[in-house]
Amino acid sequence: MTSTLPDLVPDAGAAAPGPQRREQTAAVLRELRRYGEPGAPAISLPPDAFAMPEIYELERERVFGRSWVLVAHADQLAQPGDYVSLTVAGELVLVARHTDGSLYGMSPICQHRMMPVVEAGAGNTTSFTCPYHLWRYGLDGKLVGATFMKGNPAFDPKNCRLPGFAVEQWHGFVFVNLDADAEPLAPHLARISADMTNYLLDEMVQVGSWVEEWGCNWKIAVENAHENYHVMGFHPETLQPSTPGGADPDVRADSSWATVLRVPFTEPVEPMVLPLNEEERQSLYGLFVFPTASLAAFGDQVIWLSFLPLAIDRTEVRGGILMPAALIEGADLDEVRKQSEGYAGMINSEDQRGLEAVQRAVGSRFAGRGHLSPKEPGVRVFYENLAHALFR
C-alpha cells in the first residue's frame, strides 16, 4: 500500500474542497488504511465513511472501477440475445449473450452522442439500437450500422464499438469488472469451488429473483451480510431459531477477493436431493466475493445477493434463489417462485428496515465507532479487503 493520502483525496464537486474538508477526508482515509495494517483495530468504520462524497467518489474509482461485481445468474442470460442492463456505482453496465454462446460485458453508451442504447432491465434482442440517431450495435458491442455517416471521411466504423468490460461466469454466477484487463476471478475461488462440490451449482436453476432499492450506503449492507450477530435483532422469528446470532461463526479469508463464513445450525438441515456431507448439513455455508457479492448455501438451496451502489445513500439489491433441477421437476414453477420470493422478501425487508435506520443515524453528531464483537470476524475481513482495494 504505497499511495499517499493527499493524492487519494478526490474533489467531490466542481469547486476544490477547502483545507478543512480535505483534512477531514484525509483523516477518514487514515482510519480506513489502518484496517489493512498489522494490528488492525476491531472497531467499526468512521461514520463519515458512509456519508462523505469524497469517500464515495474514491470507492467508485478504486473499488468499483476494478473489482468483480456479481450482476446476474446465467439463467437470466440463457438464450442468445438475452441481456441484463443495470448501474454499478454510477456506471451503466450491459451484459449480453452472443449467438456463439459467449458473454459480453460493455458500456451501453452510444459512441455518437452519449445516449444509452438500452434502458435498465432485462430482455432479448438481436442488436442494440440507439434511440437518438438509430446507430446499431451487435450483441458483442461492435457497430453494425450508423445512419448518414458516410459523408464524414474521419469516421471509421471498424474502429467504433461500445467500450468493453471483463466478464466471467463462475458456476452459473455472472461477474463483471469495469477493468477490461482485470486478472481472472476464478483462481481466487478455486478452494471455494472444491468446498461447494456437493452443492452441484452447475445443475441448479434459478427459481426466483428480485431487484430492490434500499436507502443505505452499500458498505452498511455489505458489512451486515458479513456477520450473523444481527440475526437476534433483525430476524428474531425468521432466522434466529435456525442460525442464532449468538453462534460462533468460522471465517476463512482465501484472498482479498474471497471470504468464507460458516454458521452452525441449531439442528442439521437434511437435503432432499443434494449429497451433502455431515458438516454441510450442520452449517450454513456463506461465500463473499468482494466488494458486493454474497452467497448462502443451506440444504437444497442457494441464495445470492449483490449490493450495488446507486448513490452514497442508496443501494440496489439484486438476488435470486437456486434449487437443484431434480427438486422442482414436475412442480408448479409459479408456486415455487411465489414461495421462494416470498420467503426471501420477508428476510430482505427485515434487513432493509434495520439498515435504513442505521443510515439515518450516520449524520448524527452522536454517531460514533463501536467495538466489534467476537461474533463479527467477517466484518473485520471486509474492512481489510476494503483497505486493500482503496490503497493497493
DRENDO-1510 file (C-alpha; in Angstrom, 1 decimal, always signed):
<recs>
REC; n; res; u; v; w
REC; 1; MET; +0.0; +0.0; +0.0 .
REC; 2; THR; +2.1; +2.9; -1.3 .
REC; 3; SER; -0.5; +5.6; -2.2 .
REC; 4; THR; -0.1; +8.9; -0.4 .
REC; 5; LEU; -3.2; +10.3; +1.3 .
REC; 6; PRO; -3.1; +13.7; -0.3 .
REC; 7; ASP; -3.2; +12.1; -3.7 .
REC; 8; LEU; -6.2; +10.0; -2.7 .
REC; 9; VAL; -8.4; +12.9; -1.6 .
REC; 10; PRO; -10.7; +13.5; -4.5 .
REC; 11; ASP; -12.7; +16.6; -5.4 .
REC; 12; ALA; -16.4; +15.8; -4.7 .
REC; 13; GLY; -17.7; +18.7; -6.7 .
REC; 14; ALA; -16.7; +21.3; -9.3 .
REC; 15; ALA; -15.1; +23.5; -6.7 .
REC; 16; ALA; -11.9; +22.3; -4.9 .
REC; 17; PRO; -12.6; +21.4; -1.3 .
REC; 18; GLY; -11.2; +23.8; +1.3 .
REC; 19; PRO; -8.3; +22.8; +3.6 .
REC; 20; GLN; -10.6; +21.8; +6.5 .
REC; 21; ARG; -12.6; +19.5; +4.2 .
REC; 22; ARG; -9.5; +18.0; +2.7 .
REC; 23; GLU; -8.1; +17.3; +6.2 .
REC; 24; GLN; -11.4; +15.7; +7.2 .
REC; 25; THR; -11.3; +13.4; +4.2 .
REC; 26; ALA; -7.6; +12.6; +4.8 .
REC; 27; ALA; -8.5; +11.7; +8.5 .
REC; 28; VAL; -11.1; +9.2; +7.3 .
REC; 29; LEU; -8.7; +7.7; +4.8 .
REC; 30; ARG; -6.1; +7.3; +7.5 .
REC; 31; GLU; -8.5; +5.4; +9.6 .
REC; 32; LEU; -9.6; +3.2; +6.6 .
REC; 33; ARG; -6.0; +2.5; +5.8 .
REC; 34; ARG; -5.3; +1.1; +9.3 .
REC; 35; TYR; -7.6; -1.9; +8.6 .
REC; 36; GLY; -5.0; -3.1; +6.1 .
REC; 37; GLU; -2.1; -2.9; +8.5 .
REC; 38; PRO; -0.9; -5.3; +11.2 .
REC; 39; GLY; -2.8; -5.0; +14.4 .
REC; 40; ALA; -5.9; -3.5; +12.7 .
REC; 41; PRO; -8.4; -2.2; +15.2 .
REC; 42; ALA; -11.5; -4.3; +16.0 .
REC; 43; ILE; -13.7; -1.3; +15.7 .
REC; 44; SER; -16.4; -0.2; +13.2 .
REC; 45; LEU; -15.8; +2.3; +10.3 .
REC; 46; PRO; -15.9; +6.0; +11.0 .
REC; 47; PRO; -19.4; +7.4; +10.4 .
REC; 48; ASP; -18.0; +9.8; +7.8 .
REC; 49; ALA; -17.0; +6.8; +5.7 .
REC; 50; PHE; -20.7; +6.3; +4.9 .
REC; 51; ALA; -21.6; +9.9; +4.3 .
REC; 52; MET; -18.7; +11.8; +2.7 .
REC; 53; PRO; -19.0; +12.3; -1.1 .
REC; 54; GLU; -15.2; +12.3; -1.4 .
REC; 55; ILE; -15.0; +8.8; +0.0 .
REC; 56; TYR; -17.8; +7.6; -2.2 .
REC; 57; GLU; -16.0; +9.0; -5.3 .
REC; 58; LEU; -12.8; +7.3; -4.3 .
REC; 59; GLU; -14.8; +4.0; -3.9 .
REC; 60; ARG; -16.3; +4.4; -7.4 .
REC; 61; GLU; -12.8; +4.7; -8.9 .
REC; 62; ARG; -10.7; +2.3; -6.8 .
REC; 63; VAL; -13.2; -0.3; -5.7 .
REC; 64; PHE; -15.9; -0.5; -8.3 .
REC; 65; GLY; -13.7; +0.6; -11.2 .
REC; 66; ARG; -11.6; -2.5; -10.8 .
REC; 67; SER; -13.4; -5.2; -8.9 .
REC; 68; TRP; -15.5; -8.2; -9.9 .
REC; 69; VAL; -19.2; -7.4; -9.3 .
REC; 70; LEU; -21.9; -10.1; -9.4 .
REC; 71; VAL; -24.7; -8.9; -11.7 .
REC; 72; ALA; -26.8; -11.9; -12.6 .
REC; 73; HIS; -27.3; -15.7; -12.7 .
REC; 74; ALA; -26.7; -17.5; -16.0 .
REC; 75; ASP; -30.4; -18.5; -16.1 .
REC; 76; GLN; -31.1; -14.8; -16.8 .
REC; 77; LEU; -28.8; -14.9; -19.8 .
REC; 78; ALA; -29.5; -18.4; -21.0 .
REC; 79; GLN; -30.5; -17.7; -24.7 .
REC; 80; PRO; -28.7; -15.9; -27.5 .
REC; 81; GLY; -29.8; -12.3; -27.3 .
REC; 82; ASP; -30.6; -12.3; -23.6 .
REC; 83; TYR; -29.3; -9.3; -21.8 .
REC; 84; VAL; -29.2; -7.5; -18.4 .
REC; 85; SER; -28.7; -3.8; -18.2 .
REC; 86; LEU; -28.0; -2.1; -14.8 .
REC; 87; THR; -26.0; +0.6; -13.0 .
REC; 88; VAL; -22.9; -0.1; -10.9 .
REC; 89; ALA; -21.7; +2.9; -8.8 .
REC; 90; GLY; -22.8; +5.4; -11.5 .
REC; 91; GLU; -21.6; +3.4; -14.5 .
REC; 92; LEU; -24.1; +1.9; -16.9 .
REC; 93; VAL; -23.4; -1.8; -17.5 .
REC; 94; LEU; -24.7; -4.1; -20.2 .
REC; 95; VAL; -24.2; -7.9; -20.3 .
REC; 96; ALA; -25.4; -9.9; -23.3 .
REC; 97; ARG; -25.3; -13.5; -24.5 .
REC; 98; HIS; -24.0; -13.7; -28.1 .
REC; 99; THR; -25.2; -16.1; -30.7 .
REC; 100; ASP; -21.9; -18.1; -30.3 .
REC; 101; GLY; -22.7; -18.6; -26.6 .
REC; 102; SER; -20.2; -16.1; -25.3 .
REC; 103; LEU; -21.0; -13.4; -22.7 .
REC; 104; TYR; -20.0; -9.8; -23.5 .
REC; 105; GLY; -19.9; -7.0; -20.9 .
REC; 106; MET; -19.9; -3.4; -22.2 .
REC; 107; SER; -20.9; +0.1; -21.6 .
REC; 108; PRO; -24.3; +0.8; -23.3 .
REC; 109; ILE; -23.4; +4.4; -24.1 .
REC; 110; CYS; -23.6; +5.1; -27.8 .
REC; 111; GLN; -20.3; +6.4; -29.2 .
REC; 112; HIS; -22.0; +9.1; -31.1 .
REC; 113; ARG; -23.7; +11.4; -28.7 .
REC; 114; MET; -23.7; +9.5; -25.4 .
REC; 115; MET; -27.3; +8.2; -25.5 .
REC; 116; PRO; -27.7; +4.8; -23.7 .
REC; 117; VAL; -28.7; +2.2; -26.3 .
REC; 118; VAL; -30.8; +0.3; -23.8 .
REC; 119; GLU; -32.8; +1.1; -20.7 .
REC; 120; ALA; -32.2; -0.6; -17.3 .
REC; 121; GLY; -33.8; -4.0; -17.1 .
REC; 122; ALA; -33.6; -7.3; -18.9 .
REC; 123; GLY; -34.8; -8.7; -22.2 .
REC; 124; ASN; -33.9; -10.4; -25.5 .
REC; 125; THR; -32.8; -8.8; -28.7 .
REC; 126; THR; -30.7; -9.3; -31.9 .
REC; 127; SER; -29.0; -5.9; -31.6 .
REC; 128; PHE; -29.0; -2.7; -29.6 .
REC; 129; THR; -30.3; +0.4; -31.5 .
REC; 130; CYS; -29.6; +3.9; -30.1 .
REC; 131; PRO; -33.0; +5.7; -29.8 .
REC; 132; TYR; -31.3; +9.1; -30.5 .
REC; 133; HIS; -29.9; +8.7; -34.1 .
REC; 134; LEU; -30.5; +4.9; -34.7 .
REC; 135; TRP; -26.9; +3.8; -34.6 .
REC; 136; ARG; -27.0; +0.0; -34.1 .
REC; 137; TYR; -24.6; -2.3; -32.3 .
REC; 138; GLY; -24.3; -6.1; -32.2 .
REC; 139; LEU; -24.5; -8.3; -29.1 .
REC; 140; ASP; -20.7; -8.1; -28.9 .
REC; 141; GLY; -20.8; -4.3; -28.9 .
REC; 142; LYS; -19.5; -3.9; -32.4 .
REC; 143; LEU; -21.1; -1.1; -34.6 .
REC; 144; VAL; -23.2; -2.7; -37.3 .
REC; 145; GLY; -24.9; +0.4; -38.6 .
REC; 146; ALA; -24.6; +4.2; -38.4 .
REC; 147; THR; -27.1; +6.3; -40.3 .
REC; 148; PHE; -25.9; +9.0; -42.7 .
REC; 149; MET; -22.2; +8.8; -41.6 .
REC; 150; LYS; -20.6; +8.0; -45.0 .
REC; 151; GLY; -20.2; +11.7; -45.6 .
REC; 152; ASN; -17.7; +12.1; -42.8 .
REC; 153; PRO; -14.3; +10.8; -44.0 .
REC; 154; ALA; -12.8; +10.9; -40.5 .
REC; 155; PHE; -15.3; +8.3; -39.2 .
REC; 156; ASP; -14.2; +4.7; -39.4 .
REC; 157; PRO; -17.0; +2.3; -38.4 .
REC; 158; LYS; -14.5; -0.5; -38.0 .
REC; 159; ASN; -13.0; +1.3; -35.0 .
REC; 160; CYS; -16.3; +2.1; -33.4 .
REC; 161; ARG; -17.8; -0.1; -30.7 .
REC; 162; LEU; -19.3; +0.0; -27.2 .
REC; 163; PRO; -16.4; +0.0; -24.7 .
REC; 164; GLY; -15.9; -3.5; -23.3 .
REC; 165; PHE; -15.7; -4.8; -19.8 .
REC; 166; ALA; -14.3; -8.0; -18.4 .
REC; 167; VAL; -17.0; -10.6; -17.8 .
REC; 168; GLU; -16.7; -14.1; -16.2 .
REC; 169; GLN; -19.1; -16.8; -15.4 .
REC; 170; TRP; -18.4; -18.9; -12.4 .
REC; 171; HIS; -20.7; -21.9; -11.8 .
REC; 172; GLY; -23.6; -20.0; -13.2 .
REC; 173; PHE; -22.9; -16.7; -11.5 .
REC; 174; VAL; -22.1; -13.8; -13.9 .
REC; 175; PHE; -19.5; -11.3; -12.8 .
REC; 176; VAL; -18.4; -8.0; -14.5 .
REC; 177; ASN; -15.3; -6.0; -14.0 .
REC; 178; LEU; -15.1; -2.5; -15.4 .
REC; 179; ASP; -11.4; -3.0; -15.9 .
REC; 180; ALA; -11.2; -4.8; -19.2 .
REC; 181; ASP; -7.7; -6.1; -18.3 .
REC; 182; ALA; -8.6; -7.4; -14.9 .
REC; 183; GLU; -7.0; -10.5; -13.6 .
REC; 184; PRO; -9.3; -13.6; -13.7 .
REC; 185; LEU; -11.6; -14.2; -10.8 .
REC; 186; ALA; -11.9; -18.0; -10.9 .
REC; 187; PRO; -8.4; -18.7; -9.5 .
REC; 188; HIS; -9.4; -16.8; -6.3 .
REC; 189; LEU; -12.4; -19.1; -6.0 .
REC; 190; ALA; -10.7; -22.4; -6.6 .
REC; 191; ARG; -10.8; -23.5; -3.0 .
REC; 192; ILE; -14.4; -22.5; -2.7 .
REC; 193; SER; -15.3; -24.4; -5.9 .
REC; 194; ALA; -13.9; -27.5; -4.2 .
REC; 195; ASP; -15.9; -26.7; -1.0 .
REC; 196; MET; -19.1; -26.5; -2.9 .
REC; 197; THR; -18.8; -29.6; -5.0 .
REC; 198; ASN; -21.7; -31.3; -3.2 .
REC; 199; TYR; -24.0; -28.3; -3.8 .
REC; 200; LEU; -23.9; -29.1; -7.6 .
REC; 201; LEU; -24.0; -25.4; -8.5 .
REC; 202; ASP; -23.8; -26.1; -12.2 .
REC; 203; GLU; -27.0; -28.2; -12.0 .
REC; 204; MET; -29.0; -25.6; -10.1 .
REC; 205; VAL; -31.7; -23.4; -11.6 .
REC; 206; GLN; -32.9; -20.0; -10.5 .
REC; 207; VAL; -36.5; -20.3; -9.2 .
REC; 208; GLY; -36.9; -16.7; -8.0 .
REC; 209; SER; -35.2; -13.4; -8.3 .
REC; 210; TRP; -35.6; -9.7; -7.2 .
REC; 211; VAL; -34.3; -6.2; -7.7 .
REC; 212; GLU; -34.8; -3.8; -4.7 .
REC; 213; GLU; -33.6; -0.4; -3.7 .
REC; 214; TRP; -32.5; +0.1; -0.1 .
REC; 215; GLY; -31.9; +3.6; +1.4 .
REC; 216; CYS; -28.5; +2.9; +2.8 .
REC; 217; ASN; -24.8; +3.1; +1.9 .
REC; 218; TRP; -23.5; +0.0; +0.2 .
REC; 219; LYS; -21.0; -0.7; +2.9 .
REC; 220; ILE; -23.7; -0.8; +5.6 .
REC; 221; ALA; -25.5; -3.5; +3.6 .
REC; 222; VAL; -22.3; -5.5; +2.9 .
REC; 223; GLU; -20.9; -5.4; +6.5 .
REC; 224; ASN; -24.3; -6.6; +7.7 .
REC; 225; ALA; -24.1; -9.6; +5.3 .
REC; 226; HIS; -20.7; -10.5; +6.7 .
REC; 227; GLU; -22.0; -11.3; +10.2 .
REC; 228; ASN; -24.7; -13.4; +11.8 .
REC; 229; TYR; -24.7; -11.4; +15.0 .
REC; 230; HIS; -27.5; -9.2; +13.9 .
REC; 231; VAL; -29.9; -12.1; +13.4 .
REC; 232; MET; -31.1; -11.9; +17.0 .
REC; 233; GLY; -32.2; -8.3; +16.5 .
REC; 234; PHE; -33.3; -8.1; +12.8 .
REC; 235; HIS; -34.6; -11.7; +12.4 .
REC; 236; PRO; -35.9; -13.0; +15.8 .
REC; 237; GLU; -38.6; -15.1; +14.3 .
REC; 238; THR; -37.3; -15.9; +10.8 .
REC; 239; LEU; -33.6; -16.8; +11.2 .
REC; 240; GLN; -32.8; -16.8; +14.9 .
REC; 241; PRO; -34.4; -20.2; +15.6 .
REC; 242; SER; -32.2; -21.9; +13.0 .
REC; 243; THR; -29.0; -19.8; +12.8 .
REC; 244; PRO; -28.8; -18.0; +16.2 .
REC; 245; GLY; -26.9; -14.7; +16.4 .
REC; 246; GLY; -25.0; -16.0; +19.4 .
REC; 247; ALA; -23.4; -18.9; +17.5 .
REC; 248; ASP; -19.7; -18.8; +16.8 .
REC; 249; PRO; -19.0; -18.4; +13.1 .
REC; 250; ASP; -16.0; -19.8; +11.4 .
REC; 251; VAL; -14.4; -17.3; +9.0 .
REC; 252; ARG; -11.8; -18.1; +6.3 .
REC; 253; ALA; -10.2; -15.5; +4.1 .
REC; 254; ASP; -8.9; -17.1; +0.9 .
REC; 255; SER; -7.8; -13.9; -0.7 .
REC; 256; SER; -8.6; -10.2; -0.8 .
REC; 257; TRP; -11.5; -11.2; -3.1 .
REC; 258; ALA; -12.9; -14.3; -1.5 .
REC; 259; THR; -14.1; -15.0; +2.1 .
REC; 260; VAL; -16.0; -17.9; +3.6 .
REC; 261; LEU; -18.2; -17.8; +6.6 .
REC; 262; ARG; -19.8; -20.9; +8.2 .
REC; 263; VAL; -22.6; -20.6; +10.7 .
REC; 264; PRO; -23.8; -23.6; +12.7 .
REC; 265; PHE; -27.4; -24.6; +12.6 .
REC; 266; THR; -29.3; -25.4; +15.8 .
REC; 267; GLU; -30.4; -28.6; +14.1 .
REC; 268; PRO; -29.0; -30.3; +11.0 .
REC; 269; VAL; -30.7; -29.4; +7.7 .
REC; 270; GLU; -31.5; -32.6; +5.8 .
REC; 271; PRO; -31.4; -32.1; +2.0 .
REC; 272; MET; -33.9; -33.9; -0.3 .
REC; 273; VAL; -31.6; -34.1; -3.4 .
REC; 274; LEU; -28.1; -32.8; -2.8 .
REC; 275; PRO; -25.4; -35.3; -1.5 .
REC; 276; LEU; -24.3; -33.1; +1.4 .
REC; 277; ASN; -21.9; -34.4; +4.0 .
REC; 278; GLU; -22.3; -34.1; +7.8 .
REC; 279; GLU; -20.5; -30.8; +8.1 .
REC; 280; GLU; -22.7; -29.3; +5.3 .
REC; 281; ARG; -25.8; -30.5; +6.9 .
REC; 282; GLN; -24.8; -28.9; +10.2 .
REC; 283; SER; -23.9; -25.4; +9.0 .
REC; 284; LEU; -24.8; -22.7; +6.6 .
REC; 285; TYR; -22.0; -22.0; +4.0 .
REC; 286; GLY; -21.6; -18.3; +3.3 .
REC; 287; LEU; -19.4; -17.1; +0.4 .
REC; 288; PHE; -18.4; -13.4; -0.2 .
REC; 289; VAL; -16.7; -12.1; -3.3 .
REC; 290; PHE; -15.5; -8.5; -2.5 .
REC; 291; PRO; -16.9; -6.0; -2.8 .
REC; 292; THR; -20.6; -6.8; -3.0 .
REC; 293; ALA; -21.4; -10.5; -3.7 .
REC; 294; SER; -22.9; -12.8; -1.0 .
REC; 295; LEU; -24.0; -16.4; -1.4 .
REC; 296; ALA; -25.6; -18.6; +1.3 .
REC; 297; ALA; -25.9; -22.3; +0.8 .
REC; 298; PHE; -28.1; -24.5; +3.0 .
REC; 299; GLY; -29.9; -27.7; +2.4 .
REC; 300; ASP; -31.1; -27.8; -1.2 .
REC; 301; GLN; -31.0; -24.0; -1.7 .
REC; 302; VAL; -28.5; -21.3; -2.5 .
REC; 303; ILE; -29.5; -17.6; -2.1 .
REC; 304; TRP; -27.3; -15.0; -3.8 .
REC; 305; LEU; -27.3; -11.2; -3.2 .
REC; 306; SER; -25.3; -8.4; -4.8 .
REC; 307; PHE; -25.3; -4.9; -3.2 .
REC; 308; LEU; -24.7; -2.3; -6.0 .
REC; 309; PRO; -24.4; +1.4; -5.0 .
REC; 310; LEU; -26.7; +3.7; -6.8 .
REC; 311; ALA; -25.7; +6.8; -4.8 .
REC; 312; ILE; -23.9; +7.4; -1.5 .
REC; 313; ASP; -27.1; +6.5; +0.5 .
REC; 314; ARG; -28.9; +4.2; -2.0 .
REC; 315; THR; -28.1; +0.6; -2.8 .
REC; 316; GLU; -29.7; -1.7; -5.4 .
REC; 317; VAL; -30.1; -5.2; -4.0 .
REC; 318; ARG; -30.1; -7.9; -6.7 .
REC; 319; GLY; -30.5; -11.5; -5.9 .
REC; 320; GLY; -32.1; -14.9; -6.5 .
REC; 321; ILE; -32.8; -18.4; -5.1 .
REC; 322; LEU; -31.4; -21.5; -6.7 .
REC; 323; MET; -32.6; -25.1; -6.3 .
REC; 324; PRO; -31.5; -28.4; -8.0 .
REC; 325; ALA; -33.4; -29.1; -11.2 .
REC; 326; ALA; -34.3; -32.5; -9.9 .
REC; 327; LEU; -36.0; -31.0; -6.8 .
REC; 328; ILE; -38.5; -29.0; -8.8 .
REC; 329; GLU; -39.1; -31.5; -11.6 .
REC; 330; GLY; -42.9; -31.7; -12.2 .
REC; 331; ALA; -43.6; -28.9; -9.7 .
REC; 332; ASP; -45.7; -25.9; -10.2 .
REC; 333; LEU; -42.9; -23.4; -11.1 .
REC; 334; ASP; -45.1; -20.3; -10.5 .
REC; 335; GLU; -45.9; -21.6; -7.0 .
REC; 336; VAL; -42.2; -22.4; -6.3 .
REC; 337; ARG; -41.3; -18.9; -7.4 .
REC; 338; LYS; -44.0; -17.3; -5.3 .
REC; 339; GLN; -43.0; -19.2; -2.2 .
REC; 340; SER; -39.2; -18.7; -2.6 .
REC; 341; GLU; -39.5; -15.0; -3.4 .
REC; 342; GLY; -42.0; -14.5; -0.5 .
REC; 343; TYR; -39.5; -16.1; +1.9 .
REC; 344; ALA; -36.6; -14.0; +0.6 .
REC; 345; GLY; -38.7; -10.9; +0.6 .
REC; 346; MET; -39.5; -11.3; +4.2 .
REC; 347; ILE; -35.8; -11.6; +5.2 .
REC; 348; ASN; -34.8; -8.7; +2.9 .
REC; 349; SER; -37.5; -6.4; +4.3 .
REC; 350; GLU; -36.3; -7.1; +7.9 .
REC; 351; ASP; -32.7; -6.2; +6.8 .
REC; 352; GLN; -33.8; -3.2; +4.8 .
REC; 353; ARG; -35.8; -1.7; +7.6 .
REC; 354; GLY; -32.9; -2.0; +10.1 .
REC; 355; LEU; -30.2; -0.8; +7.7 .
REC; 356; GLU; -32.1; +2.2; +6.6 .
REC; 357; ALA; -32.4; +3.2; +10.3 .
REC; 358; VAL; -28.6; +2.9; +10.6 .
REC; 359; GLN; -28.2; +5.1; +7.5 .
REC; 360; ARG; -30.5; +7.8; +9.1 .
REC; 361; ALA; -28.2; +7.8; +12.1 .
REC; 362; VAL; -24.9; +8.2; +10.1 .
REC; 363; GLY; -25.1; +12.0; +10.1 .
REC; 364; SER; -25.8; +12.5; +13.7 .
REC; 365; ARG; -23.2; +14.3; +15.8 .
REC; 366; PHE; -23.7; +11.5; +18.3 .
REC; 367; ALA; -22.8; +8.7; +15.8 .
REC; 368; GLY; -19.5; +7.1; +16.7 .
REC; 369; ARG; -17.4; +3.9; +16.2 .
REC; 370; GLY; -18.2; +0.8; +18.2 .
REC; 371; HIS; -16.0; -2.1; +19.3 .
REC; 372; LEU; -16.7; -5.2; +17.2 .
REC; 373; SER; -18.0; -8.4; +18.9 .
REC; 374; PRO; -16.1; -11.7; +18.7 .
REC; 375; LYS; -19.2; -12.8; +16.8 .
REC; 376; GLU; -18.2; -10.4; +13.9 .
REC; 377; PRO; -14.9; -11.7; +12.5 .
REC; 378; GLY; -16.3; -11.4; +9.0 .
REC; 379; VAL; -16.8; -7.7; +9.3 .
REC; 380; ARG; -13.1; -7.3; +10.1 .
REC; 381; VAL; -12.2; -9.2; +7.0 .
REC; 382; PHE; -14.4; -7.0; +4.9 .
REC; 383; TYR; -12.7; -3.9; +6.3 .
REC; 384; GLU; -9.3; -5.4; +5.5 .
REC; 385; ASN; -10.4; -6.0; +1.9 .
REC; 386; LEU; -11.8; -2.5; +1.6 .
REC; 387; ALA; -8.5; -1.1; +2.7 .
REC; 388; HIS; -6.6; -3.3; +0.3 .
REC; 389; ALA; -8.9; -2.1; -2.6 .
REC; 390; LEU; -8.5; +1.6; -1.7 .
REC; 391; PHE; -4.8; +1.7; -1.1 .
REC; 392; ARG; -3.2; -1.1; -3.2 .
</recs>
